[in-house]
Amino acid sequence: MATTSRIPDSNPISGHVTDQRLARPTDPPPDSTSRRLPAIARLAMVLEILLGIGALFGGGQFILAPDGHLIGVPLKSLAGTPFHSYLVPGLLLFTFVGVAPMVAAVITARRGAIGPLAAFAVGVTLMGWITVEMVIFAGLTSLFWVFYLVLGTVIAAVGVSWIRTKSTRSGGWYRGGL
């Protein structure tokens, strides 16, 4: 009885040895090579970008006009708060609720491993921002606060769901690092 052994094929371009028995043409490509982000990642990106655009605009307006005239918010709205102008709130809004979600969206787009954690952090940051704002400025605009509080909750929930989805799969869609 003759024994035959299979010698792995060598790839002439890369020099890597491949074993044709392991790679069948009917096997789907692994998740990590898929070009399309999972739906939950795309949802996180859309929500983060929408939030970031609004906060960059609003924070920028407060930075450019700390008296609030560009947005039509009077300085008297700050009565009873630790702020004398909208400059500091504008800087905080621009940075933490504007830039941070955009960075999180870029991390997700680049398939960073911390994308789900970044989405969760954005949601929690927005919930904290709105909660502090509600405590400082109780008034007619509370309907906007409720909307953004819900948006922050949804973004955080997307991050948690995404983390759980990712942890149940072996070899996620992401690559290591940021």
JOHU-V679360 format. One line per field, one symbol per residue. phi: phi as a letter, one per 40 degrees, with the letter a starting at -180 (. if undefined). psi: psi as a letter, one per 40 degrees, with the letter a starting at -180 (. if undefined). burial: b if it has 24 or more other C-alpha atoms within 12 Angstrom, else e. A space follows every 10 residues. Layout:
# JOHU-V679360
phi->???
psi->???
burial->???
This chain:
# JOHU-V679360
phi->.cbbbccdcb ccccgccbbc ccbccccccc dcbcccccdc cccdcccccc cccccccccc ccccbccgcc bgbcccccdg bcbbacccdc cccdccbbcd ccccccdccc gcccdccccc ccccccccdc ccccccbcac ccccccdccc cccccccccc ccccccccbc gcccbcgc
psi->hhhiihhiih hddeeihihd ddgieehiii deehdhiidd dddddddddd dddddddddd ddddgeeedd efhideeehe ieieiedddd ddddddecdd ddddddddde fidedddddd dddddddddd ddddddghad eddddddddd dddddddddd ddddddeeih gaeiiia.
burial->eeeeeeeeee eeeeeeeeee eeeeeeeeee eeeeeebbeb bbbbbbbbbb bbbebbbbbb bbbebbbbee eeeeeeebee eeeebbbbbb bbbbbbbbbb bbbbbbbbbb bbbbbbbbbb bbbbbbbbbb bebeeeeeee eeeebeebbe bbbbbbbbbb bbbeebeeee ebbbeeee
